[in-house]
Amino acid sequence: MDEKIHVGKSSGTSYSAEVRSLSEQDRDDPVEALKARLSRWDPNLPEDDDFSKSFDINAFDGAQESPQSQEEEDSPYPEVRAAVPPWDEDIPANTVRAWVLGLSLAALGATANMIFSLRQPAISLGTIVAQLISYFLGVAWARTIPSRQLSIFGLQWNTNPGPFNYKEHSLVVIMANVSFGTAYATDIILAQVSFFKQNFGIPFQMLLVISSQSLGYGIAGLMRSFLVYPAAMIWPANLVSTTLIHAMHAKNEKSDPTIIGGKMSRYKWFGLVFLGAYLYYFLPGFLAQFLSVFAFATWIAPQNPVVNQLFGGTTGLSILPITFDWTQITGFVGSPLIPPWHGKLSTTN
């Protein structure tokens, strides 16, 4: 049975959360005990006492067309509710289109990011790039490729299973996201070749990367019960990707004039912001490159070694770091707009 437990927040506000009472067997299980603690002590939980109240399903695009008999599983976090609909649709996901697009973007993205990681400042192709490219490729596939039923080794598959849906889109993005990040082992290889003049050959380099990456995936699998399954484990970057996917595939989207850009569709708003960011980058990237590393102190004493060592952005300690170049900010730490403010304040880089 469920029990009401009063929990104290960091702000001093007490609220009640419905937490499943643990049996004696569950109390001995560290995983179940951790899940209970995560649901009781969480600064991200809202102050609303009515956690059992389900989120309005009609707030999601096309939700009014979903069968009400389908199982709904909602989240107590408003950020998750706004990004992830609590209902599911019976649409194809494991299609040849998703596999071809996912594997192709995974290979191309990994290659591009490996090359871009050697750039100064370093840039990277994130999941948003994969989302945009795969969306247009998927829609073009659905419109141009003829539908033919084929069979290989007894497996039936169709060259064009229908409109490109958000489940296929999500599968493509997951495949691409696995390889888009550069492997840390490549830094070891670069240091060996460039600084220590050690080159043990391609087989050693491939085994080094594969073994270190496999170790990371193994640890990730072991930590799923702690970092993935509990509802308290919110990954803000994934919420951004989920929101963009649903915005692209939205059919009947309701406007909200109370917020900035609420009178237009989310897809149109994203396009305008993307265009503005693209045009702005020409300023610090090409026309006025001094805005990229705004070390104004070195302009005052350009011939002073001490000033340059302290305030220099490229050759110094970069005291008073100021930049108007977004790539300088996101090149190594990612976008600061994604994590919540208390997460950024409690993190020391």
C-alpha positions, 0 to 999 in steps of 0.5 A, a space after each residue: 500500500 502507499 503511504 504519505 510521507 512529508 518531505 522537506 525541501 531546501 527552500 523550507 517548503 514541506 510537501 507530501 509525496 506518495 512513496 511506495 512502502 517498502 517490504 522487508 525484502 525490498 528494504 534489504 535490496 539497495 536498489 529499491 532503497 535508493 529508489 525510495 530515497 530518490 523519490 523522497 529527497 529531490 530538489 527538482 520535485 515541484 511544490 504542488 501537493 497533488 502528485 496523483 493528478 495526471 497531466 492534461 493529456 489534451 495539452 499534447 499535440 494530437 493527444 485528443 485523437 489517442 485512445 483513452 484506453 491506452 495506459 498512461 504513465 505520467 511524471 511528477 516533474 513539470 519539465 518531463 511532462 512538458 517534453 514527454 507525452 504520457 501516452 503511446 502510439 502503435 506505430 512502426 519503429 524497427 524499420 529499414 529506414 531507421 536503420 539505414 539513416 541511423 547507421 549512416 549518421 552515426 558513421 558520418 557524425 563520428 568522423 566529423 566530430 573527430 576532425 572538429 575536435 582538433 579545431 580551436 575552438 573545438 566544435 562538435 555536431 550534437 544530437 540536434 544536428 542529427 535530428 534536423 538531418 534525419 528528419 528531412 532525410 526521413 520525410 524525403 524517403 517517405 515521399 520518394 522511395 516506392 513501397 515494396 515488400 521484401 524478404 531476407 532470411 525469412 524476415 519481412 520488411 518494407 522499403 517504405 513503411 509509411 510516413 516518417 514517424 517520431 519513433 523512427 526519428 527517435 531511434 535514428 537519433 539514439 543511434 547517432 548519439 551513441 557515436 557522435 561524442 569523441 572517445 577519450 582514448 583518442 586523446 591518448 593516441 594524439 598525445 602519443 603520436 604528437 608529443 611522445 612520437 609513439 606510434 604502435 599502429 592501427 590495430 593497437 589504436 583500434 583495440 584501445 578505443 574499443 576496449 575503453 568504450 566497451 568498459 564505459 558502456 558496461 559501467 553504464 549498463 550496471 548503473 541503469 538501476 540508479 541513473 536511468 530507472 528512477 523517476 528522479 533521474 532527469 537528464 535535461 539534454 534528453 528532454 531538449 531532444 524529445 521536445 524538438 522531435 515532438 515539435 517536428 512531428 506535431 499535427 494539431 499544436 495549440 498556441 500559447 500567447 502568454 509566452 515569447 513566441 507562443 503565437 507561432 508553432 514550436 517548429 517555426 520558432 525553432 527555425 527563426 532562432 536557428 536562423 538568427 544564431 546562424 547569422 550572428 555567428 558571422 560576427 565573432 567567427 569572421 567579421 570581428 574575431 576579437 569578439 571570440 576571445 575578448 581579452 581587453 586587458 591585453 590590448 592595454 599592455 600588448 607588450 607586457 608578458 605578465 599581463 598576457 600570461 594572466 589575461 591572455 585567452 589563448 596563451 595565458 590563464 584567461 583571467 576575466 574570461 569574456 566571449 561573445 562567441 557561442 562556440 567558445 562557451 559550448 565547445 567543452 562544457 556544452 550548452 549552459 541553457 540546458 541544465 537547471 540553474 541549481 545544477 550549474 551553481 553546484 558544479 565546479 569546472 
